[in-house]
């Protein structure tokens, strides 16, 4: 399978996880429940969460191209995802009244940041 041979395994895994996690975030935005994690049922929160998830998934697709320019855009999208998550919490659109929800947003945001750092550290693996 050329798809997996054309890029380092770590970048492939990170890119695929970003797509998977982004799509999970889009799903959660509209179902308001993901493995017991609750999100606000307000329309604004749903659409913003879905947008954040879509940007996350798009970043994963861009990383999988193994090109520097798309990877740079992916890093920008990941930064927007992090800021977007902070805005959702700060505006009260993402409920944090339970420890489970609070830990989920912290863990999810940390994972996004770790993916961004990993991509930056693997910058030389991406071609012009």
N, C-alpha and C positions, 0 to 999 in steps of 0.2 A: 504494500500500500504506500504509494508515493507520498500521500498526505503526511504520514508520520515520519518518513525518512528524510523529508526535505527541511526539517527544522529540529532543533534540539528538543529532547523529550520534555525537559522542564518548561520550556516556553509553550510547547503544545499543551501540556497539562494546565498551565496557568491560563492560557487563552481559552481552552475549552471550559474550565471552571468559571471564568468570567462570563462566558456566554450562558452557561447553566445557571449561575447565581443571578445574573441579570434577568433571565426569563422567569426565574422563581420570584424575583422581586416584582416583576410585572404582574404575575399571577396573584401574588399576595395583595397587591394594590387593589385588585378588584374583588377578591374573595374575602379580604380582611382577616384572614386566619391562615397561618402557615405553621404547622406543627405546634400549635398552641400559642404562637406569637400573634397578638392582635394589633391591628392598625385601625386608625380612625376611619369611620364610615363617611366622612365628609367628602363631597365630590372633589374639592380642591386637593385634599390629601391623596385621594385615589389617583387623580391625573398626575400630580407631581411625583408620587411614588412610582407610577408606571413609567413616567419619563426618565426618572433616575435609573430604573431597571433597564430601560431600553438603551440608555447611554452606556450603562455597564456592559450589556451584551454587545453593543456595537464596538466598544473598546476591545473586547475579546476577539471579535472578528478581525479588527484592524491589526492586532498583535499577530494573529495567525498568518498574515500576509508576509511576515518576515522582512518587511521593508521599513527603513528608518522614518520616512515621512509619515506613513500611517501609524507607526508606533509612537511617534511624537504626538500625533493627534489623540491616540489612545491615552497617553499620559495626561493630556489636557482634559479628556473626558473623565478620567478617573478623579482628577482634582475637582471637577464639577460635581461628580457623584458624592465626594466627601463633603463639599460645601453644601450641596443639596440636602444631604442627610442631617447636617448640623442645622440648617435652616428649618427643616421639618420639625426637629426636636425643639429648637428655640421658639418657633411660632406656636408650639402646642399641637401641631397637626399629627405628630407621631406620639401616641400615648406612652408615657414613661411612669405611670403610677404603680406598675408592678415591677418587681426585680427582674422577672423573666424578660419583659419587654426592654427594660433598660440594658440588661446584659446583651440582648440580641442586637440592639443598635450599636453598642460599643464593639461587640465582636465583629459584626458585619462591617462596620466602618474600619476597624483595624485590619480586617482581611483585605479590603480595597487598598488601604495604604501599603500593606505588605506586597500586594501584587504590583503596585506602582513602583515601589523600591526595587523589587525583583527585576522588572522590565528595565528600569534605569541601569541596574547593575549588569544586565546582559546586553547592553546597548551595542557592543561590538559584534554580537551575533546577528544583528539586523544589517541587511545590505542597503546600499545606496539606492 
